[in-house]
Amino acid sequence: MDPHALFQKFVSFTASVHQVTQEMTKDVRPEAVTPVQYQILEYIAVSQPVTPSQISDCQHMSLPNTSREIKKLCEKRLCEKYADPEDRRKQYVRLTAEGKAMMAKVFQQIEARFRLRLQNAASQDLTDIGHAIDVLQSKVFDPGK
């Protein structure tokens, strides 16, 4: 396939991913957290443990703002910071039991919406979708892993 045409398809696909993500996560954020804090919790939930710098980079936030939001989340007992046992200067962030429970509830709501979207898909379609996601993950989103 022509690289330019493939890129155009990719741009269209990523725009669709953002739109569907918005639709599937609409109104699932717990009232106890701000939208920014929710985004941080969601990132930690799928990537933990993470460093404050990783959160900052992913969320396009300054490190001081990220640190302030992490502190607020720690105060709400939704996440915790801890030092790397091999390098005490390096800090990691992970969800607490309360944070895990909250995010599990959120992900249940999102999964229900996901299942609803796929309720009429044939078994082979589900297999193909799973394979397509695997290929995108390994070749586009995490090519170094």
For each residue, the residues with C-beta under 8 A, 3 or more apart:
1: 5 6
2: 5 6
3: 6 7
4: 7 8
5: 1 2 8 9
6: 1 2 3 9 10
7: 3 4 10 11
8: 4 5 11 12
9: 5 6 12 13
10: 6 7 13 14 140
11: 7 8 14 15
12: 8 9 15 16
13: 9 10 16 17
14: 10 11 17 18
15: 11 12 18 19
16: 12 13 19 20
17: 13 14 20 21
18: 14 15 21 22
19: 15 16 22 23
20: 16 17 23 24 117
21: 17 18 24 25
22: 18 19 25 26
23: 19 20 26 113
24: 20 21 110 113 114 117
25: 21 22 28 29 110
26: 22 23
27:
28: 25 106 109 110
29: 25 33 35 38 106
30: 33 38 102 105 106
31:
32: 76 102
33: 29 30 37 38 41 73 76 78
34: 37 38
35: 29 38 39
36: 39 40 59 61 69
37: 33 34 40 41 69 72 73
38: 29 30 33 34 35 41 42
39: 35 36 42 43 59
40: 36 37 43 44 55 59 66 69 70 73
41: 33 37 38 44 45 73 78 79 95 99 102 103
42: 38 39 45 46 103 106
43: 39 40 46 47 50 55 58 59
44: 40 41 47 48 50 55 79 93 94 95 99
45: 41 42 48 95 99 100 103 107
46: 42 43
47: 43 44 50 54 58
48: 44 45 92 93 94 95
49: 82 92 93 94
50: 43 44 47 54 55 92 93 94
51: 54 55 90 91 92 93
52: 55 56 63 66 67 70 81 91 93
53: 56 57 63
54: 47 50 51 57 58
55: 40 43 44 50 51 52 58 59 61 66 70 93
56: 52 53 59 61 62 63 65 66
57: 53 54 60
58: 43 47 54 55
59: 36 39 40 43 55 56 66
60: 57
61: 36 55 56 65 66 69
62: 56 65 66
63: 52 53 56 66 67
64: 67 68
65: 56 61 62 68 69
66: 40 52 55 56 59 61 62 63 69 70
67: 52 63 64 70 71
68: 64 65 71 72
69: 36 37 40 61 65 66 72 73
70: 40 52 55 66 67 73 74 79 81 93
71: 67 68 74 75
72: 37 68 69 75 76
73: 33 37 40 41 69 70 76 78 79 99
74: 70 71 77 78 79 80 81
75: 71 72
76: 32 33 72 73
77: 74 96 98 99
78: 33 41 73 74 95 96 98 99 102
79: 41 44 70 73 74 93 94 95 96 99
80: 74 93 94 95 96
81: 52 70 74 91 92 93
82: 49 91 92 94
83: 87 88 89 90 91 92
84: 87 88 89 90 91 92
85: 88
86:
87: 83 84 90
88: 83 84 85
89: 83 84
90: 51 83 84 87
91: 51 52 81 82 83 84
92: 48 49 50 51 81 82 83 84
93: 44 48 49 50 51 52 55 70 79 80 81
94: 44 48 49 50 79 80 82
95: 41 44 45 48 78 79 80 99 100 103
96: 77 78 79 80 99 100
97: 100 101
98: 77 78 101 102
99: 41 44 45 73 77 78 79 95 96 102 103
100: 45 95 96 97 103 104
101: 97 98 104 105
102: 30 32 41 78 98 99 105 106
103: 41 42 45 95 99 100 106 107
104: 100 101 107 108
105: 30 101 102 108 109
106: 28 29 30 42 102 103 109 110
107: 45 103 104 110 111
108: 104 105 111 112
109: 28 105 106 112 113
110: 24 25 28 106 107 113 114
111: 107 108 114 115
112: 108 109 115 116
113: 23 24 109 110 116 117
114: 24 110 111 117 118
115: 111 112 118 119
116: 112 113 119
117: 20 24 113 114
118: 114 115 121 126 129
119: 115 116
120:
121: 118 125 126 129
122: 125 126
123: 126 127
124: 127 128
125: 121 122 128 129
126: 118 121 122 123 129 130
127: 123 124 130 131
128: 124 125 131 132
129: 118 121 125 126 132 133
130: 126 127 133 134
131: 127 128 134 135
132: 128 129 135 136
133: 129 130 136 137
134: 130 131 137 138
135: 131 132 138 139
136: 132 133 139 140 141
137: 133 134 140 141 142
138: 134 135 141 142 143 145
139: 135 136 143
140: 10 136 137 143
141: 136 137 138
142: 137 138 145
143: 138 139 140
144:
145: 138 142
